[in-house]
Each structure stands twice: as C-alpha cells, then as structure tokens.
Amino acid sequence: MIYEFVEWRENEMVKLNKTDKRILDLLNRDEPLTLYEIAEKLDLKPKTVFRSLRKLFENDLISSDPRTRRYSIEREEK
C-alpha cells in the first residue's frame, strides 16, 4: 500500500478520505487513467473524482500527463 490514513508531505499532514484512498488504490494497480475512466471504474461522479484528483495532485501524490490527461501515481526518484 502506498499510503496510510494520513500522508506526510513536507512536514505537513494530508488527510486522505475514502474517495482519495480508492483512487490511489486504483491507480496503484492499473495503468494511468483519465478522470472519466476513474469515475467509471469507481462508480463515482466525475465532479467527486475531480475534487480528489486535485487534492492528490496538489500534494504530489499523483501526477498528470498534460498531453493525454491521464493520472498516475507519483513515483519518487531514488
């Protein structure tokens, strides 16, 4: 699992809700997906998914390809 109930980023707590966790789980086991693909697979409204994606993106937990508009897990470089 790539997260806990609370994720620490830059000495700041990021609280993940149920939707956030479901999205991270999906992206962790699947290829990059668009907002609408995520909404369809999780049976959620696109607006709900968008809010979570925005929070996850702003906290560097996911990344987005500007060309394809697909979201994926943000992998840390070692």
LOGU-890363 format. One record per atom (N, C-alpha, C, O): residue in one letter; atom name; y, x, z negated. Coordinates in nm, 2 decimals. Layout:
<nodes>
+---------+-------+--------+--------+--------+
| residuo | atomo |  north |   east |     up |
+---------+-------+--------+--------+--------+
|       A |    CA |      Y |      X |      Z |
...
+---------+-------+--------+--------+--------+
</nodes>
This chain:
<nodes>
+---------+-------+--------+--------+--------+
| residuo | atomo |  north |   east |     up |
+---------+-------+--------+--------+--------+
|       M |     N |  -0.12 |   0.09 |   0.00 |
|       M |    CA |   0.00 |   0.00 |   0.00 |
|       M |     C |   0.12 |   0.09 |   0.00 |
|       M |     O |   0.13 |   0.19 |  -0.07 |
|       I |     N |   0.22 |   0.06 |   0.08 |
|       I |    CA |   0.34 |   0.14 |   0.09 |
|       I |     C |   0.45 |   0.11 |   0.00 |
|       I |     O |   0.56 |   0.18 |   0.00 |
|       Y |     N |   0.44 |   0.01 |  -0.09 |
|       Y |    CA |   0.55 |  -0.03 |  -0.18 |
|       Y |     C |   0.49 |  -0.08 |  -0.31 |
|       Y |     O |   0.37 |  -0.11 |  -0.32 |
|       E |     N |   0.58 |  -0.10 |  -0.40 |
|       E |    CA |   0.54 |  -0.16 |  -0.53 |
|       E |     C |   0.63 |  -0.29 |  -0.54 |
|       E |     O |   0.70 |  -0.32 |  -0.44 |
|       F |     N |   0.63 |  -0.35 |  -0.66 |
|       F |    CA |   0.72 |  -0.46 |  -0.68 |
|       F |     C |   0.86 |  -0.43 |  -0.66 |
|       F |     O |   0.94 |  -0.51 |  -0.62 |
|       V |     N |   0.89 |  -0.31 |  -0.70 |
|       V |    CA |   1.03 |  -0.26 |  -0.69 |
|       V |     C |   1.02 |  -0.12 |  -0.62 |
|       V |     O |   0.94 |  -0.04 |  -0.67 |
|       E |     N |   1.10 |  -0.10 |  -0.52 |
|       E |    CA |   1.10 |   0.02 |  -0.45 |
|       E |     C |   1.23 |   0.10 |  -0.49 |
|       E |     O |   1.34 |   0.04 |  -0.50 |
|       W |     N |   1.22 |   0.23 |  -0.51 |
|       W |    CA |   1.33 |   0.31 |  -0.55 |
|       W |     C |   1.38 |   0.38 |  -0.43 |
|       W |     O |   1.30 |   0.45 |  -0.36 |
|       R |     N |   1.50 |   0.37 |  -0.39 |
|       R |    CA |   1.57 |   0.44 |  -0.28 |
|       R |     C |   1.70 |   0.50 |  -0.33 |
|       R |     O |   1.79 |   0.42 |  -0.38 |
|       E |     N |   1.71 |   0.63 |  -0.32 |
|       E |    CA |   1.84 |   0.69 |  -0.36 |
|       E |     C |   1.89 |   0.65 |  -0.49 |
|       E |     O |   2.01 |   0.61 |  -0.51 |
|       N |     N |   1.80 |   0.66 |  -0.59 |
|       N |    CA |   1.83 |   0.62 |  -0.73 |
|       N |     C |   1.88 |   0.48 |  -0.75 |
|       N |     O |   1.95 |   0.44 |  -0.84 |
|       E |     N |   1.84 |   0.39 |  -0.66 |
|       E |    CA |   1.88 |   0.25 |  -0.67 |
|       E |     C |   1.75 |   0.16 |  -0.65 |
|       E |     O |   1.67 |   0.19 |  -0.56 |
|       M |     N |   1.74 |   0.06 |  -0.73 |
|       M |    CA |   1.63 |  -0.03 |  -0.72 |
|       M |     C |   1.64 |  -0.13 |  -0.61 |
|       M |     O |   1.75 |  -0.18 |  -0.59 |
|       V |     N |   1.54 |  -0.15 |  -0.53 |
|       V |    CA |   1.54 |  -0.25 |  -0.43 |
|       V |     C |   1.43 |  -0.35 |  -0.47 |
|       V |     O |   1.31 |  -0.32 |  -0.47 |
|       K |     N |   1.47 |  -0.47 |  -0.50 |
|       K |    CA |   1.37 |  -0.57 |  -0.54 |
|       K |     C |   1.32 |  -0.64 |  -0.41 |
|       K |     O |   1.39 |  -0.69 |  -0.33 |
|       L |     N |   1.19 |  -0.64 |  -0.40 |
|       L |    CA |   1.12 |  -0.70 |  -0.28 |
|       L |     C |   1.07 |  -0.84 |  -0.32 |
|       L |     O |   1.00 |  -0.85 |  -0.42 |
|       N |     N |   1.10 |  -0.94 |  -0.24 |
|       N |    CA |   1.05 |  -1.07 |  -0.26 |
|       N |     C |   0.92 |  -1.09 |  -0.19 |
|       N |     O |   0.87 |  -1.00 |  -0.12 |
|       K |     N |   0.86 |  -1.20 |  -0.20 |
|       K |    CA |   0.73 |  -1.23 |  -0.14 |
|       K |     C |   0.73 |  -1.21 |   0.01 |
|       K |     O |   0.64 |  -1.16 |   0.07 |
|       T |     N |   0.84 |  -1.26 |   0.08 |
|       T |    CA |   0.85 |  -1.25 |   0.22 |
|       T |     C |   0.86 |  -1.10 |   0.26 |
|       T |     O |   0.80 |  -1.06 |   0.36 |
|       D |     N |   0.94 |  -1.03 |   0.19 |
|       D |    CA |   0.96 |  -0.89 |   0.22 |
|       D |     C |   0.82 |  -0.82 |   0.22 |
|       D |     O |   0.79 |  -0.74 |   0.31 |
|       K |     N |   0.75 |  -0.84 |   0.11 |
|       K |    CA |   0.61 |  -0.78 |   0.10 |
|       K |     C |   0.52 |  -0.82 |   0.21 |
|       K |     O |   0.44 |  -0.74 |   0.26 |
|       R |     N |   0.52 |  -0.95 |   0.25 |
|       R |    CA |   0.44 |  -0.99 |   0.36 |
|       R |     C |   0.47 |  -0.92 |   0.49 |
|       R |     O |   0.38 |  -0.88 |   0.57 |
|       I |     N |   0.60 |  -0.91 |   0.51 |
|       I |    CA |   0.65 |  -0.84 |   0.64 |
|       I |     C |   0.60 |  -0.69 |   0.63 |
|       I |     O |   0.55 |  -0.64 |   0.73 |
|       L |     N |   0.62 |  -0.62 |   0.52 |
|       L |    CA |   0.57 |  -0.48 |   0.51 |
|       L |     C |   0.42 |  -0.47 |   0.53 |
|       L |     O |   0.38 |  -0.38 |   0.60 |
|       D |     N |   0.35 |  -0.56 |   0.47 |
|       D |    CA |   0.20 |  -0.56 |   0.49 |
|       D |     C |   0.17 |  -0.58 |   0.64 |
|       D |     O |   0.08 |  -0.50 |   0.69 |
|       L |     N |   0.23 |  -0.67 |   0.70 |
|       L |    CA |   0.20 |  -0.70 |   0.85 |
|       L |     C |   0.24 |  -0.57 |   0.93 |
|       L |     O |   0.16 |  -0.53 |   1.01 |
|       L |     N |   0.35 |  -0.52 |   0.91 |
|       L |    CA |   0.40 |  -0.40 |   0.99 |
|       L |     C |   0.31 |  -0.28 |   0.96 |
|       L |     O |   0.30 |  -0.19 |   1.04 |
|       N |     N |   0.26 |  -0.27 |   0.84 |
|       N |    CA |   0.18 |  -0.16 |   0.80 |
|       N |     C |   0.04 |  -0.16 |   0.87 |
|       N |     O |  -0.01 |  -0.05 |   0.90 |
|       R |     N |  -0.01 |  -0.28 |   0.90 |
|       R |    CA |  -0.14 |  -0.28 |   0.96 |
|       R |     C |  -0.14 |  -0.32 |   1.11 |
|       R |     O |  -0.24 |  -0.32 |   1.18 |
|       D |     N |  -0.02 |  -0.34 |   1.16 |
|       D |    CA |   0.00 |  -0.38 |   1.30 |
|       D |     C |   0.09 |  -0.29 |   1.38 |
|       D |     O |   0.15 |  -0.20 |   1.31 |
|       E |     N |   0.10 |  -0.30 |   1.51 |
|       E |    CA |   0.19 |  -0.22 |   1.59 |
|       E |     C |   0.33 |  -0.28 |   1.56 |
|       E |     O |   0.35 |  -0.38 |   1.50 |
|       P |     N |   0.43 |  -0.21 |   1.61 |
|       P |    CA |   0.57 |  -0.26 |   1.60 |
|       P |     C |   0.58 |  -0.40 |   1.66 |
|       P |     O |   0.52 |  -0.43 |   1.76 |
|       L |     N |   0.66 |  -0.49 |   1.59 |
|       L |    CA |   0.67 |  -0.63 |   1.63 |
|       L |     C |   0.81 |  -0.67 |   1.64 |
|       L |     O |   0.90 |  -0.62 |   1.57 |
|       T |     N |   0.84 |  -0.77 |   1.72 |
|       T |    CA |   0.97 |  -0.83 |   1.73 |
|       T |     C |   0.99 |  -0.93 |   1.61 |
|       T |     O |   0.89 |  -0.97 |   1.55 |
|       L |     N |   1.11 |  -0.97 |   1.59 |
|       L |    CA |   1.14 |  -1.07 |   1.49 |
|       L |     C |   1.06 |  -1.20 |   1.51 |
|       L |     O |   1.00 |  -1.25 |   1.42 |
|       Y |     N |   1.05 |  -1.25 |   1.63 |
|       Y |    CA |   0.98 |  -1.37 |   1.66 |
|       Y |     C |   0.83 |  -1.35 |   1.65 |
|       Y |     O |   0.76 |  -1.45 |   1.61 |
|       E |     N |   0.78 |  -1.24 |   1.68 |
|       E |    CA |   0.63 |  -1.21 |   1.66 |
|       E |     C |   0.60 |  -1.21 |   1.51 |
|       E |     O |   0.49 |  -1.27 |   1.47 |
|       I |     N |   0.68 |  -1.15 |   1.43 |
|       I |    CA |   0.66 |  -1.15 |   1.29 |
|       I |     C |   0.67 |  -1.29 |   1.23 |
|       I |     O |   0.58 |  -1.33 |   1.16 |
|       A |     N |   0.77 |  -1.37 |   1.27 |
|       A |    CA |   0.78 |  -1.51 |   1.23 |
|       A |     C |   0.66 |  -1.59 |   1.27 |
|       A |     O |   0.61 |  -1.67 |   1.19 |
|       E |     N |   0.61 |  -1.57 |   1.39 |
|       E |    CA |   0.49 |  -1.65 |   1.43 |
|       E |     C |   0.37 |  -1.61 |   1.35 |
|       E |     O |   0.29 |  -1.70 |   1.31 |
|       K |     N |   0.35 |  -1.48 |   1.34 |
|       K |    CA |   0.23 |  -1.43 |   1.27 |
|       K |     C |   0.22 |  -1.47 |   1.12 |
|       K |     O |   0.12 |  -1.50 |   1.06 |
|       L |     N |   0.34 |  -1.48 |   1.06 |
|       L |    CA |   0.35 |  -1.52 |   0.92 |
|       L |     C |   0.38 |  -1.67 |   0.89 |
|       L |     O |   0.39 |  -1.71 |   0.78 |
|       D |     N |   0.40 |  -1.74 |   1.00 |
|       D |    CA |   0.43 |  -1.88 |   1.00 |
|       D |     C |   0.55 |  -1.91 |   0.92 |
|       D |     O |   0.56 |  -1.99 |   0.83 |
|       L |     N |   0.66 |  -1.84 |   0.95 |
|       L |    CA |   0.79 |  -1.85 |   0.89 |
|       L |     C |   0.89 |  -1.88 |   0.99 |
|       L |     O |   0.88 |  -1.85 |   1.11 |
|       K |     N |   1.01 |  -1.93 |   0.94 |
|       K |    CA |   1.12 |  -1.95 |   1.03 |
|       K |     C |   1.18 |  -1.81 |   1.07 |
|       K |     O |   1.19 |  -1.73 |   0.98 |
|       P |     N |   1.23 |  -1.80 |   1.19 |
|       P |    CA |   1.29 |  -1.67 |   1.23 |
|       P |     C |   1.41 |  -1.63 |   1.14 |
|       P |     O |   1.43 |  -1.52 |   1.11 |
|       K |     N |   1.49 |  -1.73 |   1.10 |
|       K |    CA |   1.60 |  -1.71 |   1.01 |
|       K |     C |   1.56 |  -1.64 |   0.88 |
|       K |     O |   1.62 |  -1.55 |   0.83 |
|       T |     N |   1.45 |  -1.69 |   0.82 |
|       T |    CA |   1.39 |  -1.63 |   0.70 |
|       T |     C |   1.35 |  -1.49 |   0.72 |
|       T |     O |   1.38 |  -1.40 |   0.64 |
|       V |     N |   1.28 |  -1.47 |   0.83 |
|       V |    CA |   1.23 |  -1.33 |   0.86 |
|       V |     C |   1.35 |  -1.24 |   0.89 |
|       V |     O |   1.35 |  -1.12 |   0.84 |
|       F |     N |   1.45 |  -1.29 |   0.95 |
|       F |    CA |   1.57 |  -1.20 |   0.98 |
|       F |     C |   1.64 |  -1.15 |   0.85 |
|       F |     O |   1.67 |  -1.04 |   0.84 |
|       R |     N |   1.65 |  -1.24 |   0.76 |
|       R |    CA |   1.71 |  -1.20 |   0.63 |
|       R |     C |   1.63 |  -1.09 |   0.56 |
|       R |     O |   1.69 |  -0.99 |   0.51 |
|       S |     N |   1.50 |  -1.10 |   0.56 |
|       S |    CA |   1.42 |  -1.00 |   0.50 |
|       S |     C |   1.42 |  -0.87 |   0.58 |
|       S |     O |   1.43 |  -0.76 |   0.53 |
|       L |     N |   1.42 |  -0.88 |   0.71 |
|       L |    CA |   1.42 |  -0.76 |   0.80 |
|       L |     C |   1.55 |  -0.69 |   0.78 |
|       L |     O |   1.55 |  -0.57 |   0.77 |
|       R |     N |   1.66 |  -0.76 |   0.77 |
|       R |    CA |   1.79 |  -0.70 |   0.75 |
|       R |     C |   1.79 |  -0.62 |   0.61 |
|       R |     O |   1.84 |  -0.51 |   0.61 |
|       K |     N |   1.74 |  -0.68 |   0.51 |
|       K |    CA |   1.74 |  -0.61 |   0.38 |
|       K |     C |   1.65 |  -0.49 |   0.39 |
|       K |     O |   1.68 |  -0.38 |   0.34 |
|       L |     N |   1.53 |  -0.50 |   0.45 |
|       L |    CA |   1.44 |  -0.39 |   0.46 |
|       L |     C |   1.50 |  -0.28 |   0.54 |
|       L |     O |   1.48 |  -0.16 |   0.51 |
|       F |     N |   1.56 |  -0.31 |   0.65 |
|       F |    CA |   1.63 |  -0.22 |   0.74 |
|       F |     C |   1.74 |  -0.14 |   0.67 |
|       F |     O |   1.75 |  -0.02 |   0.68 |
|       E |     N |   1.82 |  -0.22 |   0.60 |
|       E |    CA |   1.94 |  -0.16 |   0.53 |
|       E |     C |   1.89 |  -0.06 |   0.42 |
|       E |     O |   1.97 |   0.03 |   0.38 |
|       N |     N |   1.77 |  -0.08 |   0.37 |
|       N |    CA |   1.72 |   0.00 |   0.26 |
|       N |     C |   1.62 |   0.11 |   0.31 |
|       N |     O |   1.55 |   0.17 |   0.24 |
|       D |     N |   1.62 |   0.13 |   0.45 |
|       D |    CA |   1.54 |   0.23 |   0.51 |
|       D |     C |   1.39 |   0.22 |   0.49 |
|       D |     O |   1.32 |   0.32 |   0.48 |
|       L |     N |   1.35 |   0.10 |   0.47 |
|       L |    CA |   1.20 |   0.07 |   0.46 |
|       L |     C |   1.14 |   0.05 |   0.59 |
|       L |     O |   1.02 |   0.07 |   0.61 |
|       I |     N |   1.22 |   0.00 |   0.69 |
|       I |    CA |   1.17 |  -0.02 |   0.82 |
|       I |     C |   1.27 |   0.03 |   0.92 |
|       I |     O |   1.38 |   0.06 |   0.89 |
|       S |     N |   1.23 |   0.05 |   1.04 |
|       S |    CA |   1.32 |   0.09 |   1.15 |
|       S |     C |   1.30 |   0.00 |   1.27 |
|       S |     O |   1.21 |  -0.08 |   1.27 |
|       S |     N |   1.40 |   0.01 |   1.36 |
|       S |    CA |   1.40 |  -0.08 |   1.47 |
|       S |     C |   1.43 |   0.00 |   1.60 |
|       S |     O |   1.52 |   0.08 |   1.60 |
|       D |     N |   1.36 |  -0.03 |   1.70 |
|       D |    CA |   1.38 |   0.04 |   1.83 |
|       D |     C |   1.49 |  -0.05 |   1.90 |
|       D |     O |   1.46 |  -0.16 |   1.93 |
|       P |     N |   1.61 |   0.01 |   1.92 |
|       P |    CA |   1.71 |  -0.07 |   1.98 |
|       P |     C |   1.68 |  -0.12 |   2.13 |
|       P |     O |   1.73 |  -0.22 |   2.17 |
|       R |     N |   1.59 |  -0.05 |   2.19 |
|       R |    CA |   1.56 |  -0.08 |   2.33 |
|       R |     C |   1.46 |  -0.20 |   2.33 |
|       R |     O |   1.48 |  -0.30 |   2.41 |
|       T |     N |   1.36 |  -0.20 |   2.25 |
|       T |    CA |   1.26 |  -0.30 |   2.25 |
|       T |     C |   1.28 |  -0.41 |   2.15 |
|       T |     O |   1.22 |  -0.52 |   2.15 |
|       R |     N |   1.37 |  -0.38 |   2.05 |
|       R |    CA |   1.39 |  -0.47 |   1.94 |
|       R |     C |   1.27 |  -0.50 |   1.86 |
|       R |     O |   1.25 |  -0.61 |   1.80 |
|       R |     N |   1.19 |  -0.40 |   1.85 |
|       R |    CA |   1.06 |  -0.41 |   1.77 |
|       R |     C |   1.08 |  -0.33 |   1.64 |
|       R |     O |   1.14 |  -0.23 |   1.63 |
|       Y |     N |   1.03 |  -0.39 |   1.53 |
|       Y |    CA |   1.04 |  -0.33 |   1.40 |
|       Y |     C |   0.91 |  -0.26 |   1.36 |
|       Y |     O |   0.80 |  -0.31 |   1.40 |
|       S |     N |   0.92 |  -0.15 |   1.28 |
|       S |    CA |   0.81 |  -0.08 |   1.24 |
|       S |     C |   0.84 |  -0.02 |   1.10 |
|       S |     O |   0.95 |  -0.02 |   1.06 |
|       I |     N |   0.73 |   0.03 |   1.03 |
|       I |    CA |   0.75 |   0.09 |   0.90 |
|       I |     C |   0.82 |   0.22 |   0.92 |
|       I |     O |   0.79 |   0.30 |   1.01 |
|       E |     N |   0.92 |   0.25 |   0.84 |
|       E |    CA |   0.99 |   0.37 |   0.84 |
|       E |     C |   0.90 |   0.48 |   0.78 |
|       E |     O |   0.88 |   0.48 |   0.66 |
|       R |     N |   0.86 |   0.57 |   0.86 |
|       R |    CA |   0.77 |   0.68 |   0.81 |
|       R |     C |   0.86 |   0.80 |   0.77 |
|       R |     O |   0.95 |   0.84 |   0.85 |
|       E |     N |   0.84 |   0.85 |   0.65 |
|       E |    CA |   0.91 |   0.97 |   0.61 |
|       E |     C |   0.86 |   1.09 |   0.67 |
|       E |     O |   0.74 |   1.11 |   0.68 |
|       E |     N |   0.95 |   1.18 |   0.72 |
|       E |    CA |   0.91 |   1.31 |   0.78 |
|       E |     C |   0.87 |   1.40 |   0.66 |
|       E |     O |   0.94 |   1.41 |   0.56 |
|       K |     N |   0.77 |   1.48 |   0.68 |
|       K |    CA |   0.73 |   1.58 |   0.58 |
|       K |     C |   0.76 |   1.72 |   0.63 |
|       K |     O |   0.74 |   1.82 |   0.55 |
+---------+-------+--------+--------+--------+
</nodes>
